[in-house]
Amino acid sequence: MLSMTGFGSGEATVGPVTVTVEMRAVNHRFLDASLKLPTALQFLEIEVRNRLKDRVARGRVTCAATLAIDPAASAPKLEPARLEAALALLRDAAGRLEKTTGTPQPIGLDHLLRVPDLFMPAQADLDRDQLKAAFDPAFEAALSGLEAMKRQEGQKLVAEMRERLAAIETGLAEVETLVPAAAEEAHRKLQERLAELLEGEVEPQRLAQEAAFLADKANINEECERLAIHLHHYREALDGGGQVAKRLNFLLQEMHREVNTMGSKTNLMAITQLVIGLKDEVESLREQVQNLE
């Protein structure tokens, strides 16, 4: 089980080319990939997006790459063909000017250096195969590192969720022990209300009927049973692993519903206090699930 947050980096060198890739991932409902590639690597953008889609289910992922060329290999080089073309151009211009002015026009080094594009950077010769050969292992290392951190964070989240589940199970067990007391409390309050309304003795048969109705209305045994089932299914999902965030979210909605119903059905203060604690634990689980991929 993976968290949606993580970081990974990788670097690879092929010949004079060194590529560094860094990846960061944070929570997001869907997969949102943001790529920052230098101009020389932008031809890989579609491939990078597809590779991320194959390995990341959801989250906002930022992939940034940098490209460096060995200075020794990237020193400007003089192109012989360009030099000959420049000299020919300068000789022609000098000859024309000499005919016009009658003054000899010597050609010097400073004239040659003013010719644009006389020197060509070595990196201009790098082909896409060489760039890709350096990018691929750097990208894979960064993505593997990202996945490893997401896996570690996911394990921590699962451990925390198991603690929350244990706390809910403990609270539920305490609620179940108080169910008989809640029924007795409901019966006592009904008798008091009926006595006030009738200002005298209450007919036992009527009291029994009203008490049975109220007891049934205030019974939370079904809610306790359903909550226990949801907890069991939640643990099963955690044990199974994989991308189960949607299923866990659904179970949490049902757990929240059952706990709310418990609170609304009973007026026993001890149960009310336990229900507040159960709500807090369910809400904590909901926040943790938001971090799962």
C-alpha positions in Angstrom: 0.0 0.0 0.0 1.4 3.3 -1.1 1.2 6.9 0.2 0.7 9.7 -2.3 3.7 11.7 -0.9 7.3 11.0 -1.6 10.6 12.0 -3.2 13.1 10.4 -5.5 16.2 11.4 -7.5 18.5 9.9 -10.0 21.5 10.8 -12.1 23.2 9.1 -15.1 26.1 10.0 -17.3 26.6 8.8 -20.9 29.7 10.2 -22.6 29.8 14.0 -22.1 26.1 14.1 -21.1 24.9 14.0 -17.5 21.2 14.0 -16.7 19.7 14.6 -13.2 16.0 13.8 -12.5 14.1 14.7 -9.3 10.5 13.7 -8.6 8.2 14.9 -5.9 4.6 13.7 -5.2 1.9 15.1 -3.0 -1.8 14.4 -2.5 -4.2 14.9 -5.4 -7.5 13.3 -6.3 -6.3 12.2 -9.7 -2.9 11.9 -11.4 -1.6 15.3 -12.3 1.9 15.2 -13.8 4.0 18.4 -14.1 7.1 18.0 -16.2 10.1 20.4 -16.2 12.4 19.3 -19.0 15.2 21.3 -20.7 14.7 22.1 -24.4 17.1 19.3 -25.5 14.9 16.7 -23.6 11.5 17.9 -24.5 11.1 15.3 -27.2 10.7 12.8 -24.4 7.7 14.5 -22.8 5.0 12.1 -24.1 7.0 9.0 -23.2 7.7 10.4 -19.7 3.9 11.1 -19.1 3.0 7.5 -20.3 5.7 6.0 -18.0 4.4 7.9 -15.0 0.8 6.9 -15.8 1.9 3.3 -15.8 3.5 3.5 -12.4 1.5 6.1 -10.5 -2.3 5.8 -9.9 -2.9 9.3 -8.5 -1.3 12.3 -6.9 0.4 15.5 -8.1 3.8 14.5 -9.4 6.5 17.0 -10.4 9.3 15.6 -12.5 12.2 18.0 -13.1 15.3 17.2 -15.2 18.5 19.0 -15.7 21.1 18.5 -18.4 24.9 19.1 -18.1 27.6 18.7 -20.7 31.2 18.0 -19.8 33.1 21.3 -20.3 35.9 19.6 -22.1 33.5 18.2 -24.6 31.4 21.3 -24.9 34.3 23.7 -25.8 33.6 25.6 -29.0 35.1 24.0 -32.1 36.3 25.7 -35.3 34.5 24.4 -38.3 36.9 24.2 -41.3 34.1 24.6 -43.9 32.8 27.7 -42.1 36.3 29.1 -41.9 36.9 28.7 -45.7 33.5 30.2 -46.4 34.3 33.2 -44.1 37.7 33.7 -45.7 36.2 33.7 -49.2 33.6 36.2 -48.1 36.2 38.5 -46.5 38.5 38.3 -49.6 35.7 39.2 -51.9 34.7 42.1 -49.7 38.3 43.3 -49.4 38.8 43.1 -53.2 35.6 45.1 -53.8 36.6 47.7 -51.3 40.2 47.9 -52.7 38.8 48.6 -56.2 36.6 51.3 -54.9 39.1 53.1 -52.7 42.4 52.1 -54.4 43.7 51.2 -51.0 44.8 47.6 -50.1 42.5 46.0 -47.5 44.4 43.4 -45.5 42.3 40.7 -43.7 43.2 40.0 -40.1 42.1 37.7 -37.3 39.8 40.3 -35.8 37.8 40.3 -39.1 37.4 36.5 -38.9 36.2 36.6 -35.3 33.4 39.0 -36.3 31.9 36.4 -38.6 28.8 34.9 -36.9 28.6 31.1 -36.3 32.2 30.6 -37.1 32.4 28.3 -34.0 29.9 25.6 -33.2 29.3 24.3 -29.6 30.1 20.6 -29.3 26.7 19.9 -27.6 25.0 20.7 -30.9 26.3 17.4 -32.1 24.5 15.4 -29.4 21.9 13.2 -30.9 18.6 12.1 -29.3 19.8 8.5 -28.7 22.6 9.7 -26.6 20.4 12.1 -24.6 17.8 9.3 -24.1 20.5 6.9 -23.0 21.4 9.3 -20.2 17.9 10.2 -19.3 16.4 6.8 -19.0 18.4 5.4 -16.1 18.2 8.7 -14.2 14.4 8.7 -14.6 14.1 5.1 -13.5 16.3 5.7 -10.4 14.2 8.8 -9.5 10.9 6.9 -10.0 12.1 3.9 -8.1 13.2 6.1 -5.2 9.8 7.9 -5.3 8.0 4.5 -5.1 10.2 3.3 -2.3 9.5 6.4 -0.2 5.7 6.1 -1.0 5.8 2.5 0.1 7.5 3.4 3.4 5.1 6.2 4.1 2.2 3.9 3.2 3.4 1.3 5.8 3.4 4.0 8.4 -0.1 5.1 7.5 -1.3 1.5 7.7 0.2 1.1 11.1 -1.5 4.3 12.3 -4.8 3.2 10.9 -4.6 -0.2 12.6 -4.1 1.7 15.9 -7.2 3.7 15.2 -9.2 0.6 14.4 -8.1 -1.0 17.7 -9.3 2.2 19.5 -12.7 2.0 17.8 -13.0 -1.7 18.6 -12.2 -0.9 22.3 -14.8 1.9 22.3 -17.4 -0.3 20.6 -16.9 -3.1 23.2 -17.5 -0.5 26.0 -20.6 0.8 24.3 -22.0 -2.8 24.0 -21.5 -3.3 27.8 -23.6 -0.2 28.4 -26.5 -1.2 26.2 -28.5 -2.8 29.1 -28.0 0.2 31.2 -29.2 2.4 28.4 -32.4 0.4 28.2 -32.9 0.7 32.0 -32.4 4.4 31.8 -34.9 4.7 29.0 -37.4 2.7 31.0 -36.9 4.9 34.1 -37.3 8.1 32.2 -40.4 6.9 30.5 -42.0 6.0 33.8 -41.2 9.4 35.2 -42.7 11.2 32.2 -45.8 9.1 32.2 -46.2 9.6 35.9 -46.0 13.4 35.5 -48.5 13.3 32.7 -51.0 11.1 34.4 -50.3 12.5 37.9 -50.6 9.1 39.5 -50.1 5.4 39.2 -49.2 4.2 35.7 -51.0 1.2 34.4 -48.4 -1.6 34.3 -49.6 -2.9 31.0 -49.4 0.5 29.3 -46.1 1.2 30.9 -44.8 -2.1 29.6 -46.0 -1.3 26.1 -44.5 2.2 26.0 -41.3 0.9 27.5 -41.0 -1.8 24.9 -41.6 0.7 22.1 -39.0 3.1 23.5 -36.6 0.3 24.1 -36.9 -0.8 20.6 -36.4 2.7 19.3 -33.4 3.3 21.5 -31.8 -0.1 20.8 -28.4 0.2 19.2 -27.5 -3.4 18.9 -27.9 -3.4 15.1 -25.6 -0.4 14.8 -23.0 -2.0 17.0 -23.1 -5.2 14.9 -22.9 -3.3 11.6 -20.0 -1.2 12.9 -18.1 -4.4 13.9 -18.7 -5.7 10.3 -17.3 -2.5 8.8 -14.3 -2.7 11.0 -13.7 -6.3 9.9 -13.9 -5.4 6.2 -11.6 -2.4 6.8 -9.0 -4.7 8.2 -9.4 -7.1 5.3 -8.8 -4.3 2.9 -5.6 -3.2 4.7 -4.4 -6.8 4.8 -5.1 -7.2 1.0 -3.1 -4.1 0.2 -3.1 -2.5 -3.3 -5.1 0.6 -4.3 -8.0 0.4 -1.8 -8.5 4.0 -0.9 -11.9 4.3 -2.5 -13.2 1.2 -0.7 -11.8 2.5 2.6 -13.5 5.8 2.0 -16.8 4.0 1.5 -16.4 1.9 4.7 -15.6 5.1 6.6 -18.8 6.7 5.4 -20.8 3.7 6.7 -18.9 3.7 10.0 -19.6 7.3 10.5 -23.3 6.7 9.8 -23.5 3.9 12.4 -21.7 5.9 15.1 -24.0 8.9 14.5 -27.1 6.8 14.8 -25.8 5.4 18.1 -25.4 8.9 19.5 -28.9 9.9 18.3 -30.6 6.8 19.8 -29.4 6.9 23.3 -29.4 9.6 26.0 -27.0 7.7 28.4 -24.2 10.1 29.0 -21.5 7.3 29.2 -22.5 6.1 25.7 -22.6 9.7 24.4 -19.0 10.3 25.6 -17.9 7.1 24.0 -19.6 8.0 20.7 -17.7 11.3 20.7 -14.5 9.4 20.9 -15.5 7.0 18.2 -16.3 9.9 15.9 -12.9 11.4 16.5 -11.2 8.1 15.6 -13.3 7.7 12.4 -12.4 11.2 11.4 -8.7 10.5 12.0 -9.0 7.5 9.7 -10.7 9.6 7.1 -7.7 12.0 7.1 -5.2 9.2 6.8 -7.0 7.6 3.9 -6.7 10.8 2.0 -2.9 10.2 1.9 -3.2 6.8 0.3 -2.7 6.2 -3.4 
